[in-house]
Amino acid sequence: MNIHKPLTFALYFGNRGFFPESLIAGARQEMKQAVERNGHNALLLAETETRFGAVESVEEGHKYARFLEQNKGKYDGVILCLPNFGDETGAIAALENCGVPILIQAYPDELDKMGFSHRRDAFCGKFSIMDVFYQYGLRYTTLPPHTTHPATPKFDEQLGQFAALCRVVKGMKRMTVGAIGARTTAFKTVRFDELALQRYGITTETLDMSEVFLRFKSIDTAASAYTAKLERLKNYTCWDGVPSEAVVKMAKLGVVIDDIMAEFQMDAIAFRCWLELEKELKIAPCTLLSEINDRGIPAACEVDVCNAIMMRALVLASGRPATCLDWNNNYGDEADKCILFHCGPVPQSLMTAKGQVIDHPMFAKALGCGCGWGPNVGRIAASPMTYASAKTENGKISVYLGEGEMTADPISKDFFGCAGVAHIPQLQNKLHIIGRAGYRHHVSMTFGQYEIALKEAFSTYLGYEFTSLER
């Protein structure tokens, strides 16, 4: 499941006159093919606009800058391709106002083509471009290895990470997160600073749970929005044994949440999931949050706004749904494994199979049986994964992230909720750092490995503080 559309990359080709310009034509064709081979679109300056369709002077750089201005909003990133050394000042003139991430790629030399008419020297030229960009304060991305040919699988890997970071940067520069309901008093772990988020372009829209209940009362069960929601939920998971009145209430609440998200144009939500819903409606919203997550719209429980934001970043990077989980249990004596869990908001596409909606045992204990229908229980599927979390502190957003895998290791059948076993190298050291740095007990997760892209997006382009989990 990939929820993303193809990206468009503007292709820039650098040249320096006394290096072999004959290499430019081949690079234009090879880079375009590489971008399209990976399912994206390429935007090229016409070959007739400059010598060989490359940039080797300030004048030609200005031509390329005008080309980008004419196509503003049509491209998501720039690939600065160096078939040979490349002119640094022309590159600055061309790209200093491009407004999107820049990937610097350099062609490798071939050991049997090192004569003056064939040697590229892009290996050296890449350092010069990086140096001058650094001097001008122009942000850019490079990914190892230092040189790569566009026709190779290694470049495909680099392009995949660059595409992910472009999506993250574009999607996180301006976003709206909904905080639906006040933080539960006991959960001081999910406190956050709205003004800090706003400095990073993240707007928080807050609604009281009274608004949710008022809207709930006005839902017409004969309306098409309700019938469509009811049908969607019935097909989404297994409802065996769930009272019909609870299913009706879940569908009505689902319409309310959808209406709120649409009205306030929310890109992600953090929802107050207890105790009012359980006391008043006798349902828990877990399955609704699961279904919203499965659409690729991040929905965190327990009003964890910071992890809703991290879920958004993970969705943008991976093209897959994300979920918010507890760092919950050790896994026997295995130091690099633990159980990640939550009551039931895990999206179905991250689970081994359809879940089963149950009466929440925590609320059954606190309020009586039948007061918490809603958790979608099951198991998280085995897959490589990326995890991340965030906090606000001293007016800044701080994040950590890493990679691991969800395994197929068994969990006791009587374990409540939706859970999986995570294998994370050096887990104990990482948990120590996370706890000492004041991060919460929640962690966001998606399938696939995107640590490189996310770290680059957070630190280079978005300006988040980064907490390393390495010691």
Summary of the structure (lengths in Angstrom):
residues: 471
radius of gyration: 25.1
end to end distance: 35.2
largest distance: 83.0
contacts: 1686
relative contact order: 0.11
helix: 39%
strand: 23%
